[in-house]
């Protein structure tokens, strides 16, 4: 886990042309996406876990917290999930935390040259790759762009899309324009997609 200090980030949505600023408290975020090995899907695999729904992801966060003796971050009742913000357990990053961590002090569309930092449609060979094999950002975070999309805690646009949750980062099958720090995607919390995984965060 990498510590991110307090700060602020401006988020933007191209569809609605809306921009909004978010103030952030210090938090921790994982240097790498969760792997298949960590997720319990394929022992010894360093490929990023994928085909993970948002509901799968929050359950995994609680399971990981329980294994390490931490208070779970989420209360889960069927498909209803609430977040105990006072908990020190593992959780999904908010999309503001995710973008703040992805940018790591930069203000351009990416924190480096695309082929050097990300697996995307142009260089992935149509498949995911082991985590940590592209260059990290300035805070030591790998695969913030490309390889697999990361689930975030936030609802995308409840008035239009209901419970759909935010995805960030782009994946191994995405064109270059999707692998940018500001790009937002959405999916239903129960859907599993082969280029969607997760990255852990913790409140401090």
C-alpha positions as CSV (number, residue, x, y, z in Angstrom):
1,X,0.0,0.0,0.0
2,X,1.2,3.5,-0.9
3,X,0.2,6.5,1.3
4,X,-1.4,9.5,-0.4
5,X,-1.5,12.7,1.5
6,X,-4.5,15.1,1.7
7,X,-5.2,17.1,-1.4
8,X,-7.8,18.0,-4.0
9,X,-8.7,16.9,-7.5
10,X,-11.0,18.3,-10.1
11,X,-13.2,15.6,-11.8
12,X,-14.9,16.0,-15.2
13,X,-17.5,14.2,-17.2
14,X,-17.4,14.6,-20.9
15,X,-21.0,13.4,-21.4
16,X,-22.5,16.1,-19.2
17,X,-19.7,18.7,-19.5
18,X,-19.8,18.9,-15.7
19,X,-16.7,19.6,-13.5
20,X,-16.4,19.4,-9.8
21,X,-13.7,19.7,-7.1
22,X,-13.2,17.1,-4.4
23,X,-11.2,17.6,-1.2
24,X,-9.4,14.5,0.0
25,X,-8.2,13.2,3.3
26,X,-5.1,11.1,3.5
27,X,-5.6,7.5,2.3
28,X,-3.7,4.4,1.2
29,X,-3.9,2.8,-2.2
30,X,-2.4,-0.5,-3.5
31,X,0.7,-0.2,-5.7
32,X,-0.8,-3.0,-7.9
33,X,-4.2,-4.3,-9.0
34,X,-5.4,-7.4,-7.1
35,X,-4.0,-10.4,-8.9
36,X,-5.7,-13.7,-9.7
37,X,-3.6,-15.3,-7.0
38,X,-4.7,-12.8,-4.3
39,X,-8.3,-13.2,-5.5
40,X,-8.1,-16.9,-5.1
41,X,-8.9,-17.6,-8.7
42,X,-5.5,-19.0,-10.0
43,X,-2.8,-19.9,-7.5
44,X,0.6,-18.3,-8.3
45,X,-0.8,-16.1,-11.1
46,X,0.4,-12.5,-11.4
47,X,-2.3,-11.6,-13.9
48,X,-4.8,-9.1,-12.7
49,X,-8.0,-10.5,-11.4
50,X,-10.8,-9.8,-13.9
51,X,-14.4,-10.9,-14.5
52,X,-15.0,-9.3,-11.1
53,X,-18.3,-7.5,-10.5
54,X,-18.5,-4.5,-8.2
55,X,-20.4,-6.7,-5.6
56,X,-17.6,-9.3,-5.9
57,X,-15.1,-6.6,-5.3
58,X,-16.7,-5.2,-2.1
59,X,-17.0,-8.8,-0.8
60,X,-13.4,-9.4,-1.5
61,X,-12.4,-6.2,0.4
62,X,-14.3,-7.5,3.5
63,X,-12.8,-10.9,3.2
64,X,-9.3,-9.5,3.0
65,X,-10.0,-7.3,6.0
66,X,-11.2,-10.3,8.0
67,X,-8.1,-12.3,7.1
68,X,-5.9,-9.5,8.4
69,X,-7.9,-8.8,11.5
70,X,-9.3,-5.4,10.3
71,X,-12.8,-4.1,10.8
72,X,-14.7,-4.5,7.5
73,X,-15.3,-1.4,5.5
74,X,-18.7,-2.5,4.1
75,X,-22.0,-3.7,5.5
76,X,-23.5,-6.0,2.8
77,X,-27.1,-7.1,2.8
78,X,-27.9,-8.8,-0.5
79,X,-27.1,-6.2,-3.1
80,X,-27.4,-3.3,-0.6
81,X,-23.9,-2.0,0.4
82,X,-23.1,0.7,2.9
83,X,-19.6,2.0,3.8
84,X,-18.4,2.6,7.3
85,X,-16.1,5.5,6.7
86,X,-14.5,5.1,10.1
87,X,-13.3,1.6,9.3
88,X,-9.6,0.9,8.6
89,X,-10.4,-2.1,6.6
90,X,-9.8,-2.6,2.9
91,X,-12.2,-0.9,0.4
92,X,-12.5,0.4,-3.1
93,X,-11.1,3.8,-3.8
94,X,-13.5,6.6,-4.5
95,X,-13.1,7.9,-8.0
96,X,-11.6,11.1,-6.7
97,X,-9.0,9.2,-4.8
98,X,-8.3,7.0,-7.8
99,X,-7.7,10.0,-10.1
100,X,-5.7,11.8,-7.5
101,X,-3.5,8.7,-7.1
102,X,-3.3,8.1,-10.9
103,X,-2.1,11.6,-11.6
104,X,0.5,11.6,-8.8
105,X,1.0,15.3,-9.1
106,X,0.8,15.5,-12.9
107,X,-1.9,17.4,-14.8
108,X,-1.9,15.9,-18.3
109,X,-4.0,13.1,-19.7
110,X,-1.4,10.5,-18.6
111,X,1.5,10.2,-16.1
112,X,3.9,9.0,-18.9
113,X,4.2,7.8,-22.4
114,X,1.3,5.4,-23.1
115,X,3.3,2.3,-24.3
116,X,5.7,2.6,-21.4
117,X,3.0,2.8,-18.7
118,X,0.0,0.8,-19.9
119,X,-1.1,-2.4,-21.6
120,X,-3.8,-1.3,-24.2
121,X,-5.1,-2.4,-27.5
122,X,-2.1,-1.2,-29.4
123,X,0.5,-3.3,-27.4
124,X,-1.3,-6.0,-25.4
125,X,-1.7,-8.6,-28.1
126,X,-5.3,-8.9,-27.1
127,X,-4.8,-10.2,-23.6
128,X,-4.0,-9.0,-20.0
129,X,-0.4,-9.0,-18.7
130,X,1.2,-9.6,-15.4
131,X,0.8,-6.7,-13.1
132,X,3.8,-4.4,-12.4
133,X,5.4,-4.9,-15.8
134,X,4.9,-1.3,-17.1
135,X,6.5,1.8,-15.6
136,X,4.9,3.2,-12.4
137,X,3.8,6.7,-11.8
138,X,5.7,9.1,-9.5
139,X,4.2,7.5,-6.4
140,X,5.2,4.0,-7.4
141,X,1.7,2.9,-8.6
142,X,1.7,0.5,-11.5
143,X,-1.1,-0.2,-14.0
144,X,-3.2,2.8,-13.1
145,X,-3.9,3.0,-16.8
146,X,-4.5,0.0,-19.0
147,X,-4.4,-3.8,-18.2
148,X,-7.8,-3.8,-16.4
149,X,-10.3,-1.2,-15.4
150,X,-10.6,-0.5,-11.7
151,X,-13.9,-0.4,-9.8
152,X,-14.5,2.6,-7.7
153,X,-17.0,3.1,-4.8
154,X,-19.0,5.8,-6.5
155,X,-22.3,5.7,-8.3
156,X,-21.9,7.0,-11.8
157,X,-25.0,9.1,-12.4
158,X,-28.0,7.8,-10.3
159,X,-30.6,10.0,-12.0
160,X,-29.8,8.5,-15.4
161,X,-28.1,5.1,-14.8
162,X,-29.4,4.1,-11.3
163,X,-27.0,1.9,-9.4
164,X,-24.3,1.8,-12.1
165,X,-20.8,2.2,-10.5
166,X,-17.8,4.0,-11.8
167,X,-14.9,2.3,-13.6
168,X,-11.5,4.0,-14.1
169,X,-8.2,3.4,-15.9
170,X,-8.9,1.7,-19.2
171,X,-8.1,-2.0,-20.1
172,X,-6.0,-4.2,-22.3
173,X,-8.5,-4.0,-25.1
174,X,-9.1,-0.3,-25.0
175,X,-7.9,2.3,-27.5
176,X,-5.5,5.0,-26.4
177,X,-8.3,7.6,-25.7
178,X,-9.8,5.4,-23.0
179,X,-6.5,5.1,-21.1
180,X,-6.4,8.6,-19.7
181,X,-6.6,9.8,-16.1
182,X,-9.9,11.6,-16.5
183,X,-11.9,8.9,-18.4
184,X,-15.0,7.6,-16.6
185,X,-16.8,4.4,-17.5
186,X,-19.8,2.7,-15.9
187,X,-21.2,-0.8,-15.3
188,X,-23.9,-2.4,-13.3
189,X,-22.7,-3.6,-9.9
190,X,-23.6,-7.2,-10.7
191,X,-21.9,-7.4,-14.2
192,X,-18.7,-9.3,-14.7
193,X,-16.5,-8.2,-17.6
194,X,-13.2,-9.8,-18.7
195,X,-11.2,-6.5,-18.6
196,X,-12.5,-5.2,-15.2
197,X,-10.7,-5.8,-11.9
198,X,-10.0,-3.9,-8.7
199,X,-7.4,-2.1,-6.6
200,X,-7.5,-1.9,-2.9
201,X,-7.6,1.3,-0.8
202,X,-7.7,2.0,3.0
203,X,-8.7,5.1,5.0
204,X,-6.0,6.4,7.4
